[in-house]
Amino acid sequence: MYLLRKGNNYLFQFAPLARITGLVHTVMARNGGASAPPFNGSNVSSGVGDAPEAVTANRNRLQKMTGGIHIYTRQNHGTTIRAIRRDVLATKETIQTLPHEADALITDVPGVRLLIQTADCQAVMLADPEARVAANVHCGWRGNVADIIGRTVACMATEFDCRPERMVAAIGPSLGPCCAEFVNYEQEIPRSLWPFRVGRHHFDLWAISRHQLHRTGIARENIHAAGICTRCNPHLFFSYRKARQTGRFAALIGWDETCKGQAS
Ligand SMILES: [Zn+2]
């Protein structure tokens, strides 16, 4: 992951995703923005107690920097996957929150940006460059336990004709093996994931997600991770484990509308 844009808002990108023609993606750090402590500054979540006008200002700023129609969802650590179809373009709003909860979003509509909000959980961004389909997954440890990543890739294959062997995946800044401590792991984490335990009570959630991505058929060389721990970098990213009451930063992915109908 590299820093694309400095200034009031740091935007990061993954080189392998940035190389895909027509694909738009970014991870926005927490600096800048309109939110007051403890949500300072670019909190994009409306569900953490921050002032609504500050959240709106932050979302608007991100929309202006990256364009398109931004689709937010109410995330609840479940396994609901929603496909965003062309009818979203019929509305005039450029920032929309889905009326239903979802923890994974998939789209093939040019101009749509799928938003995932995190503070320690992973945003797992996926793209099939040939099918021109993108997905964004909210994956905390509960998501790993439920394999929401595998479920999303399967949904991309069955509903959008994606093929895992063509897909590229990137895991955003999130809780690293340094900080992913599960004192009650014997109750919380199934035995099948215990091989990913590091030390006594810590787990490598990045390795679990890599494993779950690879298991779907995505090539190891197409699976990327920021490798940045949110809890260890609280000035750059929100961390729930570090601060409890805090904001959420954004990861977004989607296709540029200018590529509609363009030969690849
Ligand atoms: Zn850490």
Boltz pocket constraint, residues with backbone or C-beta under 6 A from the ligand:
constraints:
  - pocket:
      binder: B
      contacts: [[A, 175], [A, 176], [A, 177], [A, 178], [A, 179], [A, 229], [A, 230], [A, 231], [A, 232]]
      max_distance: 6.0
